[in-house]
Amino acid sequence: MKARQLPVGLLLLLGMLAMCSAPAHAEDTTTVTREAERDTFIQGWSAARRGDQSGMMLAIAALPDYPLTPYLEFELLRQRVDSVPEVVMEQFLARYRDWSFAGSLETVWLRSLGSRGEWETLLRHSRDNSDTEVRCHLARARIEQGERDGLAEEIERLWLVGRSQPSACDRPFAWWRRQGNPSHELAWRRFEMAVDAGEDGLARYLRRYLMREQRDWADHWLSMRAQPGATLRRARQWQDHAYSRTLVSIGVRRLARSDQERAHRHWRALAPRFAWDDAERHRIERELALFQAVALEEEAIAAIDALPDEVRDQQILEWRARVSMAHDRWSDVLESIQAMAAAEQAQSRWRYWRGRAQAALNRPEALVAFGSLAAEPNYYGFLAALKLEQQLALCSEEIVADAAVQRRLLRDAEFERAMELFHVGLSSHARRTWSRVSRRLSDTELEQAALLAAANGWHDRSIAALNGAGNRRAYPWRFPMAEKGSVVALSGRYGVDPALVYGLMRAESAMQPDALSPAGARGLLQLMPSTAQAVARRHGLNYNGSADLMTPEVNLPLGIAHLAELQERYDGDWVRVAAAYNAGINAVSRWMDSRPHTDPDVWMETLPFFETRDYVPRVLAFATIYEWQFGQTPSVLARHALAGEANGTGFACHE
């Protein structure tokens, strides 16, 4: 197919860009301020989003010296990728190889070359590209150009994955099949990978490449995924075979996650019917004991104790401790902790629970355990200090601005580019550029970079820089009060403690206004669009779609109103509020029904979701640090994690 030709003017412009010549400029650039340059760039980028290429070209011509002008050039090339001359693209990519857009532009270009059948150009430029679609185009290029050496092996690597591949792979896969591939063994391996990845449609497609006997087992496998209980009942009629043992093992372990009682029942019936080796038998019994413990059944302690030492790993010991504390078996909690490796026992989490168990058993060693932990500025250290009725340990470290280092950073072209990208709102490019810069900065430079980022309101990069420098005590910067006026006003309006709002916001987004989770939660308070819409309707708040959630002006009112609703629902109990914010109301209802009278700290520690189990204490600890920021007496942990059994007396630095 013949490529479309660019207009002569555009070709000339791109040629000049490729040769590093500055575009013509009609006015004296020395009078143009940085703010004006930003405004011009933003106008050009808006034109790019509309597909207005003439608007982009005008912005490019008006910004010959602006650090971000190549981003407009990149977008212009990306939009006309099907017709850009090879030499223009080659030189542009070479010049900006380390810029944040280079990888994506190269991939778009190579995909375009492949889809247009420009095999020779593709072969010259795509050898090291790892994009799957590009690799499939490259495989086809090698077929068309007669480069067959090692090609079957390369296509096998593309084919042997647990998901469907892009349509660009269809032709190379067809050629590969004509060479007698795949073997039954290889097809079975991909079938297993597809099932493990939850790609049942692909697994059913792959069934055609299996031997007849394998097809029957493939049907059983798919049935085991969809209906493990019913398939395990049918498994009692299966002959002893490697496939049957594998499927029974998968089914029992899968069922244990959702219905461990039925899983135990099926295992008791099936265990004697097959010739299990010790390793597989122990693997199944470990999973059964583990999920019995996750369900907090007291019998899990004996089941764990019956396991051989080689499968009683850290995870099993942790759950033995949790099920023991859920049933007030504090001697078993101590026994579980003492069985852990020394490095695990030394963690603040298990030092706290050691002290908690010793206190429950009225042992004086509890004072020693809590005393050694109370000087640590974290959730467990704060709890230990409260148990001892001491002030909470918090030693803040000030960072003094170093003008010379900051000037050096601001003269660094890549650092300047990161800051400019942030100012014009290209946040994903900004963070990628920042990450690249930060890898080559010293700890001192990272601290000064954090100050510069914070001064410009780029709080998530300030936090990241301080974490990278290992500075955990620069609390005013690691726990910034972003949007303070709005947060305080809205918290007052809805009756929510602003320290708790900040603690949750810091845990949710690290103060990144455009944060987007894999599940689709958005903005500072990570609201789901469906939740935002419902809250907006109930409270008469402004909301015009998910994009609004990336702006604090919309996100904060909706998020704080939602927190107020949860606070009312759970009678002010922020252990439940935070758990519901993270895992949902239905999950919290189940957990409350199963353990209605459990102490709050035990309730948190025995949550079945590891993410929520760590999230709730993190929110409360962060809120405690924000109490320090507000100059308040600490009360969050005393009220919520310890149910008022102790009172905070203040913060202190004992160095």
BELCOR-V187337 format. One record per pair of residues at least 12 apart in sequence whose C-alpha atoms are under 10 Angstrom apart, sorted by sequence separation. I is the first residue (numbers start at 0). J is the second residue. D is the distance in whole Angstrom. If there is no record, write none. Layout:
# BELCOR-V187337
i: {I,I}
j: {J,J}
d: {D,D}
This chain:
# BELCOR-V187337
i: {42,43,46,59,76,92,109,112,113,121,125,138,189,190,193,205,206,219,234,235,250,251,287,288,291,303,304,319,320,323,337,353,354,357,369,371,372,373,380,381,416,417,418,420,421,448,449,450,452,462,465,486,508,510,511,512,513,515,531,532,541,542,564,565,575,578,590,603,604,622,623,634,635,42,43,55,58,59,92,108,109,112,124,138,158,189,190,234,251,270,288,289,303,319,320,336,352,354,355,369,370,371,373,416,417,420,448,449,464,487,507,508,510,511,512,531,532,540,541,563,575,603,622,623,633,634,43,44,58,91,122,154,157,158,190,191,203,219,251,252,288,289,318,320,321,335,336,351,354,355,369,370,373,377,417,418,447,449,450,462,463,483,486,487,507,508,509,510,511,528,531,562,565,621,622,623,632,633,634,40,42,43,56,73,76,109,110,121,122,138,139,157,187,190,202,203,219,231,250,251,287,288,300,303,304,317,319,320,350,353,354,368,369,374,376,377,414,417,418,433,446,449,450,461,462,486,507,508,509,529,541,542,562,565,575,590,620,632,633,634,39,42,43,55,56,59,88,89,108,109,121,122,138,155,186,189,190,202,230,231,234,250,287,288,300,303,316,319,320,333,336,337,352,353,354,369,370,373,374,375,376,377,416,417,445,446,448,449,461,462,507,508,528,529,531,540,541,568,575,590,600,619,620,632,633,41,55,88,108,154,155,158,230,231,266,285,286,288,302,318,319,332,336,351,352,354,366,369,370,373,374,375,376,415,416,417,447,448,449,459,460,461,462,506,507,508,528,531,540,562,590,619,632,633,39,40,43,73,114,118,119,122,135,154,187,190,202,203,231,247,248,251,266,284,285,288,300,301,316,317,335,350,351,354,365,369,373,374,375,376,414,415,417,445,446,447,458,459,461,480,483,504,505,506,507,527,528,535,538,539,562,631,632,39,40,52,55,56,72,73,105,106,109,113,114,117,118,121,122,134,135,138,186,187,190,202,227,231,247,284,299,300,316,317,333,334,350,370,373,374,375,413,414,417,445,446,449,458,459,504,505,506,507,526,528,538,561,565,587,630,631,38,39,55,88,105,110,113,116,118,120,121,134,151,154,155,186,227,230,231,285,299,300,315,316,332,333,351,366,374,413,414,416,444,445,446,458,459,481,503,504,528,540,616,619,620,630,40,109,110,112,113,115,118,119,150,151,154,155,186,187,200,229,248,263,266,284,285,300,316,317,332,333,350,351,365,366,414,445,446,458,480,503,504,527,535,586,619,36,39,40,52,53,69,73,106,110,111,113,114,118,119,122,135,159,186,187,199,220,224,227,228,247,248,284,285,289,293,297,300,313,316,317,333,350,351,365,413,414,442,443,445,446,454,458,479,501,503,526,531,534,535,538,586,627,39,52,85,105,106,107,109,110,113,116,117,118,134,135,151,152,158,185,186,187,194,219,220,223,227,228,231,247,284,292,295,299,300,313,316,329,330,332,333,413,414,437,442,445,446,453,456,458,478,481,501,522,525,526,531,534,535,537,538,626,627,44,47,50,51,52,80,106,109,110,112,113,116,118,119,151,183,184,185,186,197,219,223,226,227,263,282,286,294,295,298,299,315,329,332,333,347,348,412,440,442,444,445,446,452,453,457,478,481,500,521,522,524,525,533,534,537,575,616,626,36,37,40,43,46,47,50,80,83,106,107,108,109,110,111,112,113,118,119,132,150,151,155,183,184,199,217,220,221,224,225,227,228,244,262,263,281,285,289,290,292,293,297,313,314,331,332,347,411,442,443,445,456,480,520,521,522,523,524,531,532,534,535,574,578,615,36,44,48,52,69,74,77,81,82,102,106,107,110,113,118,131,155,159,182,183,184,187,191,194,199,216,220,223,224,227,228,244,247,281,284,285,289,292,293,295,296,297,312,313,317,329,330,346,347,434,437,438,441,442,450,453,456,479,519,521,522,523,531,534,535,574,582,624,40,43,44,47,51,52,73,77,80,81,85,103,106,109,110,113,116,151,158,159,161,162,181,182,183,187,190,194,197,216,219,220,223,227,248,259,260,285,288,289,291,292,295,296,311,312,313,329,330,351,352,433,437,440,441,442,446,449,478,521,522,523,524,530,531,534,572,575,623,36,37,40,43,47,50,70,73,76,77,80,81,102,109,139,142,158,160,161,162,180,181,182,222,223,226,244,255,259,263,281,282,289,290,292,293,294,295,297,311,312,324,328,329,347,351,355,358,408,440,442,449,453,477,482,520,521,522,523,526,530,533,574,575,578,582,36,69,70,78,79,80,81,82,135,138,139,142,151,159,160,161,184,191,195,213,217,220,224,244,259,281,286,289,292,293,295,296,297,320,327,329,330,348,350,351,354,430,434,438,481,521,522,525,526,531,574,581,582,31,36,37,40,41,44,48,70,73,74,77,80,81,82,135,136,137,138,139,141,155,159,160,161,162,163,183,187,190,194,216,220,223,224,228,235,243,244,245,252,256,259,260,285,288,289,292,295,296,313,329,330,347,348,349,350,430,433,434,437,446,479,480,481,524,525,531,534,581,31,36,40,44,47,69,70,73,77,80,81,135,136,137,139,140,158,159,160,161,162,223,231,234,244,248,252,255,256,259,260,278,288,291,292,295,297,300,321,324,328,329,347,348,351,352,355,421,426,429,433,437,478,479,481,522,523,524,526,527,530,580,581,33,36,76,80,132,133,135,136,138,139,142,160,161,162,241,244,248,251,252,255,258,259,278,317,320,324,327,328,347,348,351,354,408,477,478,522,523,524,526,578,579,582,24,28,81,131,132,134,135,136,138,139,159,160,161,228,232,235,236,239,240,241,250,251,252,253,254,255,256,257,258,259,346,347,350,418,422,477,513,515,521,522,524,525,578,581,22,28,81,131,132,133,134,135,136,137,138,159,161,162,228,231,234,235,238,239,240,241,245,248,249,252,253,255,256,259,414,418,421,422,513,514,515,524,577,578,580,581,24,25,26,28,29,85,89,132,133,135,136,139,161,162,163,227,231,234,235,237,238,239,244,248,251,252,255,256,259,300,421,422,513,514,523,524,526,578,580,23,24,25,28,131,132,135,160,161,162,232,236,237,239,244,247,248,251,254,255,258,408,421,512,513,522,578,579,600,22,23,24,28,131,135,161,162,163,228,231,232,235,256,257,407,408,418,512,513,524,577,578,603,21,22,23,24,161,162,163,231,234,235,252,256,511,512,513,524,577,578,602,21,22,23,24,85,162,163,404,405,408,409,418,512,576,577,599,600,601,22,23,161,162,404,408,511,575,577,578,599,600,601,21,22,161,404,405,406,574,577,599,600,21,22,401,404,405,409,481,512,573,574,577,598,599,600,9,13,20,21,401,404,405,408,598,599,9,12,403,404,574,598,398,401,402,405,573,574,400,401,405,459,463,573,9,12,399,400,462,12,398,399,400,461,462,398,401,459,460,461,400,459,460,398,399,400,458,459,460,504,398,458,459,16,114,457,458,459,113,456,457,458,504,526,456,457,459,500,525,16,524,525,110,500,13,500,503,12,13,497,500,573,574,13,493,499,500,573,492,495,574,575,486,490,494,495,573,574,9,485,489,490,493,494,572,573,574,485,489,492,493,495,496,571,572,573,488,489,492,493,494,495,571,572,17,18,482,486,489,490,493,494,495,13,14,17,481,482,485,486,489,490,493,572,13,16,17,19,485,489,492,493,495,10,14,15,17,18,19,398,490,494,495,10,14,17,18,482,486,490,494,507,5,9,10,13,14,16,17,396,398,499,503,507,4,13,16,17,19,396,397,398,3,5,14,17,18,395,396,397,495,4,5,10,14,17,395,396,397,398,503,3,4,5,13,394,395,396,397,398,499,503,2,3,4,5,393,394,395,396,397,2,3,4,394,395,396,1,2,393,2,426,426,427,426,427,426,424,376,376,507,506,506,503,506,507,503,505,506,2,505,506,0,1,503,504,506,0,1,2,502,503,506,0,1,502,503,505,506,0,501,502,503,504,505,500,502,503,504,499,502,503,498,499,501,502,505,498,499,500,501,502,499,500,501,502,498,499,501,502,498,499,501,502,497,498,499,500,501,496,498,499,498,499,497,498,497,498,496,498,498,497,498,499,498,496,478,478,480,478,479,478,480,475,479,480,474,475,478,474,475,474,475,474,382,393,391,391,393,391,379,378,382,377,378,381,377,378,380,378,379,391,377,378,381,390,391,377,378,390,376,377,355,378,355,377,377,352,376,385,352,385,385,386,352,381,385,382,381,382,386,348,381,385,389,390,391,393,394,395,388,389,390,391,392,393,394,395,378,382,386,387,388,389,390,391,392,393,394,382,385,386,387,388,389,390,391,392,393,394,385,386,388,389,390,391,392,393,394,384,385,386,388,389,390,391,392,393,378,385,389,390,391,392,382,384,385,390,384,382,381,325,381,327,326,325,324,325,324,327,325,324,325,374,324,374,322,325,374,321,324,325,374,321,324,322,323,321,322,320,321,320,321,318,318,317,318,295,294,295,295,294,295,293,294,295,292,293,294,293,98,292,293,97,290,98,99,99,100,99,98,99,99,100,99,100,98,99,98,99,97,99,98,97,66,66,67,66,67,66,67,70,65,66,67,66,67,65,66,70,67,70,44,41,44,37,41,37,40,41,41,37,38,33,37,34,34}
j: {54,55,58,71,88,104,121,124,125,133,137,150,201,202,205,217,218,231,246,247,262,263,299,300,303,315,316,331,332,335,349,365,366,369,381,383,384,385,392,393,428,429,430,432,433,460,461,462,464,474,477,498,520,522,523,524,525,527,543,544,553,554,576,577,587,590,602,615,616,634,635,646,647,55,56,68,71,72,105,121,122,125,137,151,171,202,203,247,264,283,301,302,316,332,333,349,365,367,368,382,383,384,386,429,430,433,461,462,477,500,520,521,523,524,525,544,545,553,554,576,588,616,635,636,646,647,57,58,72,105,136,168,171,172,204,205,217,233,265,266,302,303,332,334,335,349,350,365,368,369,383,384,387,391,431,432,461,463,464,476,477,497,500,501,521,522,523,524,525,542,545,576,579,635,636,637,646,647,648,55,57,58,71,88,91,124,125,136,137,153,154,172,202,205,217,218,234,246,265,266,302,303,315,318,319,332,334,335,365,368,369,383,384,389,391,392,429,432,433,448,461,464,465,476,477,501,522,523,524,544,556,557,577,580,590,605,635,647,648,649,55,58,59,71,72,75,104,105,124,125,137,138,154,171,202,205,206,218,246,247,250,266,303,304,316,319,332,335,336,349,352,353,368,369,370,385,386,389,390,391,392,393,432,433,461,462,464,465,477,478,523,524,544,545,547,556,557,584,591,606,616,635,636,648,649,58,72,105,125,171,172,175,247,248,283,302,303,305,319,335,336,349,353,368,369,371,383,386,387,390,391,392,393,432,433,434,464,465,466,476,477,478,479,523,524,525,545,548,557,579,607,636,649,650,57,58,61,91,132,136,137,140,153,172,205,208,220,221,249,265,266,269,284,302,303,306,318,319,334,335,353,368,369,372,383,387,391,392,393,394,432,433,435,463,464,465,476,477,479,498,501,522,523,524,525,545,546,553,556,557,580,649,650,58,59,71,74,75,91,92,124,125,128,132,133,136,137,140,141,153,154,157,205,206,209,221,246,250,266,303,318,319,335,336,352,353,369,389,392,393,394,432,433,436,464,465,468,477,478,523,524,525,526,545,547,557,580,584,606,649,650,58,59,75,108,125,130,133,136,138,140,141,154,171,174,175,206,247,250,251,305,319,320,335,336,352,353,371,386,394,433,434,436,464,465,466,478,479,501,523,524,548,560,636,639,640,650,61,130,131,133,134,136,139,140,171,172,175,176,207,208,221,250,269,284,287,305,306,321,337,338,353,354,371,372,386,387,435,466,467,479,501,524,525,548,556,607,640,58,61,62,74,75,91,95,128,132,133,135,136,140,141,144,157,181,208,209,221,242,246,249,250,269,270,306,307,311,315,319,322,335,338,339,355,372,373,387,435,436,464,465,467,468,476,480,501,523,525,548,553,556,557,560,608,649,62,75,108,128,129,130,132,133,136,139,140,141,157,158,174,175,181,208,209,210,217,242,243,246,250,251,254,270,307,315,318,322,323,336,339,352,353,355,356,436,437,460,465,468,469,476,479,481,501,504,524,545,548,549,554,557,558,560,561,649,650,68,71,74,75,76,104,130,133,134,136,137,140,142,143,175,207,208,209,210,221,243,247,250,251,287,306,310,318,319,322,323,339,353,356,357,371,372,436,464,466,468,469,470,476,477,481,502,505,524,545,546,548,549,557,558,561,599,640,650,61,62,65,68,71,72,75,105,108,131,132,133,134,135,136,137,138,143,144,157,175,176,180,208,209,224,242,245,246,249,250,252,253,269,287,288,306,310,314,315,317,318,322,338,339,356,357,372,436,467,468,470,481,505,545,546,547,548,549,556,557,559,560,599,603,640,62,70,74,78,95,100,103,107,108,128,132,133,136,139,144,157,181,185,208,209,210,213,217,220,225,242,246,249,250,253,254,270,273,307,310,311,315,318,319,321,322,323,338,339,343,355,356,372,373,460,463,464,467,468,476,479,482,505,545,547,548,549,557,560,561,600,608,650,67,70,71,74,78,79,100,104,107,108,112,130,133,136,137,140,143,178,185,186,188,189,208,209,210,214,217,221,224,243,246,247,250,254,275,286,287,312,315,316,318,319,322,323,338,339,340,356,357,378,379,460,464,467,468,469,473,476,505,548,549,550,551,557,558,561,599,602,650,64,65,68,71,75,78,98,101,104,105,108,109,130,137,167,170,186,188,189,190,208,209,210,250,251,254,272,283,287,291,309,310,317,318,320,321,322,323,325,339,340,352,356,357,375,379,383,386,436,468,470,477,481,505,510,548,549,550,551,554,558,561,602,603,606,610,65,98,99,107,108,109,110,111,164,167,168,171,180,188,189,190,213,220,224,242,246,249,253,273,288,310,315,318,321,322,324,325,326,349,356,358,359,377,379,380,383,459,463,467,510,550,551,554,555,560,603,610,611,61,66,67,70,71,74,78,100,103,104,107,110,111,112,165,166,167,168,169,171,185,189,190,191,192,193,213,217,220,224,246,250,253,254,258,265,273,274,275,282,286,289,290,315,318,319,322,325,326,343,359,360,377,378,379,380,460,463,464,467,476,509,510,511,554,555,561,564,611,62,67,71,75,78,100,101,104,108,111,112,166,167,168,170,171,189,190,191,192,193,254,262,265,275,279,283,286,287,290,291,309,319,322,323,326,328,331,352,355,359,360,378,379,382,383,386,452,457,460,464,468,509,510,512,553,554,555,557,558,561,611,612,65,68,108,112,164,165,167,168,170,171,174,192,193,194,273,276,280,283,284,287,290,291,310,349,352,356,359,360,379,380,383,386,440,509,510,554,555,556,558,610,611,614,57,61,114,164,165,167,168,169,171,172,192,193,194,261,265,268,269,272,273,274,283,284,285,286,287,288,289,290,291,292,379,380,383,451,455,510,546,548,554,555,557,558,611,614,56,62,115,165,166,167,168,169,170,171,172,193,195,196,262,265,268,269,272,273,274,275,279,282,283,286,287,289,290,293,448,452,455,456,547,548,549,558,611,612,614,615,59,60,61,63,64,120,124,167,168,170,171,174,196,197,198,262,266,269,270,272,273,274,279,283,286,287,290,291,294,335,456,457,548,549,558,559,561,613,615,59,60,61,64,167,168,171,196,197,198,268,272,273,275,280,283,284,287,290,291,294,444,457,548,549,558,614,615,636,59,60,61,65,168,172,198,199,200,265,268,269,272,293,294,444,445,455,549,550,561,614,615,640,59,60,61,62,199,200,201,269,272,273,290,294,549,550,551,562,615,616,640,60,61,62,63,124,201,202,443,444,447,448,457,551,615,616,638,639,640,62,63,201,202,444,448,551,615,617,618,639,640,641,62,63,202,445,446,447,615,618,640,641,63,64,443,446,447,451,523,554,615,616,619,640,641,642,52,56,63,64,444,447,448,451,641,642,53,56,447,448,618,642,443,446,447,450,618,619,446,447,451,505,509,619,56,59,446,447,509,60,446,447,448,509,510,447,450,508,509,510,450,509,510,449,450,451,509,510,511,555,450,510,511,69,167,510,511,512,167,510,511,512,558,580,511,512,514,555,580,72,580,581,167,558,72,559,562,72,75,559,562,635,636,76,556,562,563,636,556,559,638,639,551,555,559,560,638,639,75,551,555,556,559,560,638,639,640,552,556,559,560,562,563,638,639,640,556,557,560,561,562,563,639,640,86,87,551,555,558,559,562,563,564,83,84,87,551,552,555,556,559,560,563,642,84,87,88,90,556,560,563,564,566,82,86,87,89,90,91,470,562,566,567,83,87,90,91,555,559,563,567,580,79,83,84,87,88,90,91,470,472,573,577,581,79,88,91,92,94,471,472,473,79,81,90,93,94,471,472,473,571,81,82,87,91,94,472,473,474,475,580,81,82,83,91,472,473,474,475,476,577,581,81,82,83,84,472,473,474,475,476,82,83,84,474,475,476,82,83,474,84,511,512,513,513,514,514,513,471,472,614,614,615,614,617,618,615,617,618,115,618,619,114,115,617,618,620,115,116,117,617,618,621,116,117,618,619,621,622,117,618,619,620,621,622,618,620,621,622,618,621,622,618,619,621,622,625,619,620,621,622,623,621,622,623,624,621,622,624,625,622,623,625,626,622,623,624,625,626,622,624,625,625,626,625,626,626,627,626,628,629,629,631,635,635,635,621,622,625,624,625,625,628,624,628,629,624,625,628,625,627,627,628,628,600,624,623,624,627,627,616,616,620,616,617,620,617,618,620,619,620,632,619,620,623,632,633,620,621,633,620,621,600,623,601,623,624,600,624,633,601,634,636,637,604,633,637,636,636,637,641,604,637,641,645,646,647,649,650,651,645,646,647,648,649,650,651,652,636,640,644,645,646,647,648,649,650,651,652,641,644,645,646,647,648,649,650,651,652,653,645,646,648,649,650,651,652,653,654,645,646,647,649,650,651,652,653,654,640,647,651,652,653,654,645,647,648,653,648,647,647,594,650,597,597,597,597,598,598,601,601,601,602,651,602,652,601,604,653,601,604,605,654,602,605,604,605,604,605,604,605,605,606,604,605,605,607,593,593,594,605,605,606,605,606,607,605,606,607,607,413,607,608,413,607,416,417,427,428,428,428,429,430,431,431,432,431,432,432,433,432,435,435,435,412,413,415,415,416,416,417,420,416,417,419,419,420,419,420,425,423,428,423,422,425,419,423,420,423,424,425,422,423,419,423,422,423}
d: {8,5,9,7,8,8,6,10,10,9,7,7,9,5,9,9,9,10,9,10,8,8,9,8,9,7,10,8,5,9,10,8,7,10,10,9,8,8,8,9,10,5,9,9,10,9,4,10,9,10,7,9,10,9,6,8,9,10,10,8,7,9,9,9,7,10,9,7,9,10,6,7,9,8,8,10,8,7,7,9,10,10,10,9,10,8,8,7,10,10,9,9,8,7,8,7,10,8,9,9,7,10,9,8,7,10,7,7,9,9,10,9,6,9,9,9,9,8,10,9,9,8,7,7,8,6,8,9,10,10,9,9,10,7,9,10,8,9,7,10,6,8,10,8,9,10,9,9,5,8,5,7,8,10,8,9,9,8,9,7,8,9,8,10,10,7,8,9,10,10,8,7,8,10,9,10,9,5,9,9,10,5,8,10,9,8,10,8,7,8,10,9,9,6,8,8,9,9,9,7,8,6,10,9,9,9,9,5,10,7,6,8,7,10,8,9,10,5,8,10,8,6,9,7,5,8,9,5,10,10,9,8,9,8,10,10,8,7,7,9,10,7,8,6,8,10,9,9,10,7,7,9,7,10,10,8,7,10,9,7,10,10,9,9,10,7,9,6,7,10,8,9,9,9,9,9,9,8,9,9,6,9,8,5,9,10,7,6,7,8,7,7,7,9,10,8,8,10,9,8,9,7,7,6,6,9,8,8,10,7,8,10,9,10,9,8,10,9,10,9,9,10,7,7,9,10,9,7,8,9,8,6,6,10,9,9,9,9,10,10,10,10,9,10,6,7,5,8,7,10,9,6,5,7,9,6,10,8,10,8,10,7,9,7,8,10,10,8,10,9,9,10,9,8,7,9,9,9,9,7,10,7,7,9,10,7,7,5,8,8,8,10,9,9,7,9,8,9,9,10,9,9,8,9,6,8,9,10,10,10,8,8,8,6,8,10,9,8,9,9,9,9,9,9,10,10,8,7,8,9,8,10,7,8,9,8,10,7,9,9,9,6,6,8,8,10,8,10,7,8,10,7,7,8,5,6,10,8,10,6,9,10,10,9,9,9,9,9,9,9,9,10,9,7,8,9,9,7,9,10,10,10,9,9,9,8,8,9,8,8,10,7,9,9,7,8,6,10,9,10,8,10,10,9,7,9,9,9,9,9,5,8,9,9,8,10,9,9,10,10,9,10,10,8,8,9,9,7,10,9,8,10,10,10,9,9,9,7,10,9,10,8,9,9,7,10,8,9,9,9,7,7,7,8,9,9,10,8,9,8,8,9,10,9,10,8,7,9,9,7,5,9,9,8,10,6,7,7,9,10,9,8,8,10,7,9,10,10,9,7,10,7,8,9,7,9,10,9,6,9,10,7,7,10,9,9,10,10,7,9,10,6,8,10,9,8,7,10,9,9,10,9,6,5,9,8,8,8,10,9,9,9,9,6,9,10,10,9,7,5,8,10,9,10,9,9,8,7,10,7,9,10,9,6,7,9,10,8,6,9,7,10,8,9,10,9,10,8,10,8,6,10,10,10,10,7,10,8,10,9,10,9,7,6,9,8,7,8,10,10,6,10,9,9,9,10,9,8,9,8,7,10,10,10,9,9,9,10,9,7,8,10,10,10,10,10,9,10,8,10,10,9,9,10,9,8,9,9,9,9,8,10,9,8,10,9,10,9,9,10,10,9,10,9,10,10,9,10,9,10,10,10,8,8,10,9,10,9,6,8,9,9,9,10,9,10,10,10,10,7,9,7,7,8,10,10,7,7,9,10,9,9,7,9,7,7,10,8,9,9,9,9,8,10,10,9,10,9,7,9,10,7,9,9,8,8,9,9,9,10,9,9,9,7,8,8,7,8,8,8,5,9,8,9,8,10,7,6,8,7,7,7,10,10,8,9,8,6,6,9,8,7,7,10,6,10,9,7,10,10,9,9,10,9,5,8,8,9,9,9,9,5,7,6,7,9,9,8,10,8,10,7,7,10,9,7,6,7,8,10,10,7,8,9,8,9,8,10,8,9,9,7,8,6,9,8,7,9,8,8,9,6,6,10,9,9,10,8,9,9,7,5,9,9,8,8,5,8,10,9,8,7,10,8,8,9,8,7,6,5,8,9,9,8,6,10,10,10,9,9,7,7,7,8,9,8,8,9,6,10,10,9,9,10,10,9,6,10,9,9,10,10,9,9,10,10,7,9,9,7,10,9,9,8,8,8,9,10,9,9,9,8,8,6,9,10,10,9,9,9,10,9,9,9,6,7,7,7,9,9,9,9,9,9,7,9,9,10,10,9,10,9,9,10,8,8,9,8,6,7,10,9,9,9,10,9,8,7,9,7,9,7,8,7,10,9,7,10,9,9,9,10,8,8,8,9,9,9,7,10,7,8,10,10,8,8,7,10,10,9,9,10,8,10,8,10,9,7,10,6,10,8,10,10,8,9,9,9,6,9,8,8,9,9,9,10,8,9,9,9,9,9,9,9,8,10,9,9,10,10,8,9,8,6,7,9,8,7,8,8,9,9,9,8,10,9,8,10,9,9,10,7,10,8,9,6,9,10,8,10,9,10,10,7,8,7,8,9,6,10,7,9,8,9,10,4,6,10,9,10,7,8,6,7,9,6,8,10,9,9,9,8,9,9,10,10,9,7,9,6,8,10,9,10,10,10,9,10,9,8,10,9,7,7,8,10,8,9,10,8,10,9,9,8,10,6,7,9,5,8,7,4,9,10,10,8,7,9,6,9,6,9,9,9,8,9,10,6,9,7,10,9,9,9,6,7,10,7,10,9,10,10,8,10,8,6,9,5,10,6,9,8,7,7,8,7,8,10,7,8,9,10,10,9,9,9,9,9,9,9,10,10,7,10,9,8,10,9,10,8,9,9,8,6,8,10,8,8,8,8,8,8,8,9,9,9,10,8,7,8,7,10,6,9,5,9,9,9,9,9,6,10,9,6,10,9,8,9,10,10,10,9,6,9,8,10,8,9,9,8,8,10,8,9,6,9,9,8,9,6,9,8,9,9,8,10,9,8,7,9,6,9,7,6,9,8,10,10,9,8,7,9,8,9,10,9,10,6,8,8,9,7,7,9,9,6,9,9,9,9,10,10,10,8,10,8,9,8,8,8,5,10,8,10,10,8,6,6,10,8,9,7,10,9,8,10,9,7,9,10,9,10,9,6,7,10,8,6,8,10,5,8,8,10,9,7,8,10,10,9,9,9,6,9,10,6,10,9,8,8,10,7,10,7,10,8,8,8,9,9,7,9,9,10,9,9,9,8,8,9,7,7,10,9,10,10,7,5,10,9,6,9,10,10,10,6,7,5,7,6,10,9,10,6,9,10,9,9,8,9,8,6,9,10,10,9,8,9,7,7,9,8,7,9,8,10,9,9,8,10,10,9,9,9,8,9,7,8,9,9,8,9,10,9,7,8,9,7,8,10,10,9,8,10,8,9,10,7,5,9,10,9,9,8,5,9,10,8,6,5,9,8,8,7,9,8,10,8,9,9,9,10,9,10,10,9,8,10,10,9,9,8,7,10,10,9,9,8,9,10,8,9,10,10,10,10,8,10,9,10,10,9,9,9,6,10,9,8,9,7,9,9,6,7,8,7,9,6,8,10,10,6,9,10,10,9,9,10,6,9,9,8,8,8,7,10,7,9,7,10,8,9,5,10,9,8,8,7,9,6,9,9,8,8,9,8,8,10,9,8,10,9,9,8,8,9,10,10,9,10,8,6,6,9,9,8,9,10,10,8,10,9,7,10,9,6,8,10,8,8,9,10,9,8,9,9,9,8,7,9,10,10,10,10,9,5,6,9,9,6,9,10,8,5,5,8,10,9,7,6,7,9,7,6,7,8,9,9,10,7,5,8,9,8,9,6,9,9,6,9,9,9,8,10,10,9,9,10,10,10,9,8,10,10,10,10,9,9,7,9,9,7,9,9,9,6,8,8,10,10,8,8,8,10,6,10,10,8,5,7,8,10,5,8,7,10,9,9,7,10,9,9,9,7,8,9,8,5,7,10,7,8,4,10,9,10,10,6,8,8,8,10,8,8,5,10,7,5,8,7,9,9,7,10,9,10,9,8,8,5,9,8,6,9,9,10,9,8,9,9,8,9,9,8,10,8,8,9,7,8,9,9,10,8,9,8,9,10,9,7,8,9,8,9,10,9,10,9,6,9,9,7,8,9,9,10,8,9,10,10,5,9,10,8,6,8,9,9,9,10,9,10,9,9,10,9,10,9,10,8,9,10,10,7,7,8,8,9,10,9,9,10,10,8,10,9,10,7,9,7,8,9,6,7,8,8,8,8,9,7,7,5,6,6,6,5,8,9,6,10,7,7,5,5,5,5,8,6,9,7,8,5,6,6,8,8,10,7,9,10,9,6,8,7,10,10,6,9,9,10,10,9,9,8,10,10,10,9,9,10,10,9,7,10,9,10,10,7,7,8,10,10,9,10,9,8,8,9,7,10,10,8,10,10,7,7,10,6,9,9,10,8,10,10,9,9,10,8,9,10,8,9,9,10,8,8,6,9,9,9,10,9,10,10,9,7,6,9,8,9,9,6,10,9,6,7,10,9,9,9,9,8,9,10,8,7,6,9,10,10,10,7,8,7,10,9,10,9,10,9,10,10,8,6,10,8,8,10,8,8,10,6,10,10}
